[in-house]
Amino acid sequence: MCCSDPSVDPPEEGGNNEPLSPEKADAIMETFSFISAAKVTGNLPSVSNTTLTKTSSRDTIYTLPGVRDVLRISHPESRIVKGVYFAVSGSTFYYNVEIERRESTDTVGITYFDIDPVKINDEISDGSTSLPVDIIPYDESNQPIDIIERVMTIEKPGDACNILNHTWFWQWSMLTDPTGHPYNLNTRGERNMNEYIFKDCCLGVPACPVYDENQDPIYDVEIPISLYYTIVAEWFRFHSDGTFDRQTREQESYISNPGDDPYTFDPCSWTPEIDHRMETVNYWGTHDYAPGDNVITYLATGSTCPQGEIGCGYAGSVSNAQLITTCHVMAVIKGSEGGKSVKLLARGSSSESDVEQDILDMDRFWE
């Protein structure tokens, strides 16, 4: 069954409701790899479902072989996640996986995983397979915190679906070095924190700053400031007439009373007021994609940014990028073996009227 018609939903996912045999579960587990992980024989440690931790996918994790993917785990600030135990249900072993990166809020840990496209091809007879997986985060004392039960759907890239006339939501962007190791990652909804100490002298005070015995300056005022920036959402719609639409939504906090006049501003009588703002930018342009293509170029030709305004929106054009697609996820890859840029997008609704609901649902993914 083909779903190249934009109005057709993705085909039914492969697999069935029958439990996997230990041999089959083990064979699928062998197709997984992690940056830092140990293989442990036996069953997963026992733990209750405490709902203290969550993943960025509430039910089904869609992934495609051959593209390094991201697993984000949220946790309470008081229970830092050191790593996770990961297993396909029914397997005779599990992986002890280290957290590779922490988001700046210190309440989200990230690890990466790969599925070998050659090995998994021998285990998937249809275009996809859906597997029950168990994820057990553990804390810095190696004590299990929670169990997260998800369905992971592994989809083979192919022509069963195309990207036209659906909304595709950005999930993350990654830069990798020549070895394939990620060294830069941006994710949807991540709060990038900017924390610093505002230091200044009282208005009219001549002897400021003064210096301590180590010749470090001491100011009259030292105020801790904490600001953030996040990409709330980014989505694309590629149309069959060769045009595309794109929207970005960025949210940030800022100081609304900065005291711009140096002749009247007195830092010693100033209390910073933190406010928040959302910037939504719409873009439009052209693309050269046709169903079945594995390369794409899209060029933004206009946006709602006022002409000449600096810092409005961010780049939205790609030339001759590798395109890997399934019915639920799409990877746009630039670069070579010397280093790559990878952008992963997840398919949303076919109806433009459902975009707002899709964004709202994604905003609640930690709930």
LINURVEN-V448959 format. One record per residue. RES is the residue in three letters. SS is DSSP state (H for helix, E for strand, - for the rest). Layout:
BEGIN
RES:SS  RES:SS
END
This chain:
BEGIN
MET:-  CYS:-  CYS:E  SER:-  ASP:-  PRO:-  SER:-  VAL:-  ASP:-  PRO:-  PRO:-  GLU:-  GLU:-  GLY:-  GLY:-  ASN:-  ASN:-  GLU:-  PRO:-  LEU:-  SER:-  PRO:H  GLU:H  LYS:H  ALA:H  ASP:H  ALA:H  ILE:H  MET:H  GLU:-  THR:-  PHE:E  SER:E  PHE:E  ILE:-  SER:-  ALA:E  ALA:E  LYS:E  VAL:E  THR:E  GLY:-  ASN:-  LEU:-  PRO:-  SER:-  VAL:-  SER:-  ASN:-  THR:-  THR:-  LEU:-  THR:-  LYS:E  THR:E  SER:-  SER:-  ARG:-  ASP:-  THR:E  ILE:E  TYR:E  THR:E  LEU:E  PRO:-  GLY:-  VAL:-  ARG:-  ASP:E  VAL:E  LEU:E  ARG:E  ILE:E  SER:E  HIS:-  PRO:-  GLU:-  SER:-  ARG:-  ILE:-  VAL:E  LYS:E  GLY:E  VAL:E  TYR:E  PHE:E  ALA:E  VAL:E  SER:-  GLY:-  SER:-  THR:-  PHE:E  TYR:E  TYR:E  ASN:E  VAL:E  GLU:E  ILE:-  GLU:-  ARG:E  ARG:E  GLU:-  SER:-  THR:-  ASP:-  THR:-  VAL:E  GLY:E  ILE:E  THR:E  TYR:E  PHE:E  ASP:E  ILE:E  ASP:-  PRO:H  VAL:H  LYS:H  ILE:H  ASN:H  ASP:-  GLU:-  ILE:-  SER:-  ASP:-  GLY:-  SER:E  THR:E  SER:E  LEU:E  PRO:E  VAL:E  ASP:E  ILE:E  ILE:E  PRO:E  TYR:E  ASP:E  GLU:-  SER:-  ASN:-  GLN:-  PRO:E  ILE:-  ASP:-  ILE:-  ILE:E  GLU:E  ARG:E  VAL:E  MET:E  THR:E  ILE:E  GLU:E  LYS:-  PRO:-  GLY:-  ASP:-  ALA:-  CYS:E  ASN:-  ILE:-  LEU:E  ASN:-  HIS:-  THR:E  TRP:E  PHE:E  TRP:E  GLN:E  TRP:E  SER:E  MET:E  LEU:E  THR:E  ASP:-  PRO:-  THR:-  GLY:-  HIS:-  PRO:E  TYR:E  ASN:E  LEU:E  ASN:E  THR:E  ARG:-  GLY:-  GLU:-  ARG:-  ASN:E  MET:E  ASN:E  GLU:E  TYR:E  ILE:E  PHE:E  LYS:E  ASP:E  CYS:-  CYS:-  LEU:-  GLY:-  VAL:-  PRO:-  ALA:-  CYS:-  PRO:-  VAL:E  TYR:E  ASP:-  GLU:-  ASN:-  GLN:-  ASP:-  PRO:E  ILE:E  TYR:-  ASP:-  VAL:E  GLU:E  ILE:E  PRO:E  ILE:E  SER:E  LEU:E  TYR:E  TYR:E  THR:E  ILE:E  VAL:E  ALA:E  GLU:E  TRP:E  PHE:E  ARG:E  PHE:E  HIS:-  SER:-  ASP:-  GLY:-  THR:E  PHE:E  ASP:E  ARG:E  GLN:E  THR:E  ARG:E  GLU:E  GLN:E  GLU:E  SER:E  TYR:E  ILE:E  SER:-  ASN:-  PRO:-  GLY:-  ASP:-  ASP:-  PRO:-  TYR:-  THR:-  PHE:-  ASP:-  PRO:H  CYS:H  SER:H  TRP:-  THR:-  PRO:-  GLU:-  ILE:E  ASP:E  HIS:E  ARG:E  MET:E  GLU:E  THR:E  VAL:E  ASN:E  TYR:E  TRP:E  GLY:E  THR:E  HIS:E  ASP:-  TYR:-  ALA:-  PRO:-  GLY:-  ASP:-  ASN:-  VAL:E  ILE:E  THR:E  TYR:E  LEU:E  ALA:E  THR:E  GLY:E  SER:E  THR:-  CYS:-  PRO:-  GLN:-  GLY:-  GLU:-  ILE:-  GLY:-  CYS:-  GLY:-  TYR:-  ALA:-  GLY:-  SER:-  VAL:E  SER:E  ASN:E  ALA:E  GLN:E  LEU:E  ILE:E  THR:E  THR:-  CYS:-  HIS:-  VAL:E  MET:E  ALA:E  VAL:E  ILE:E  LYS:E  GLY:E  SER:E  GLU:-  GLY:-  GLY:E  LYS:E  SER:E  VAL:E  LYS:E  LEU:E  LEU:E  ALA:E  ARG:E  GLY:-  SER:-  SER:-  SER:-  GLU:H  SER:H  ASP:H  VAL:H  GLU:H  GLN:H  ASP:H  ILE:H  LEU:H  ASP:H  MET:H  ASP:H  ARG:-  PHE:-  TRP:-  GLU:-
END
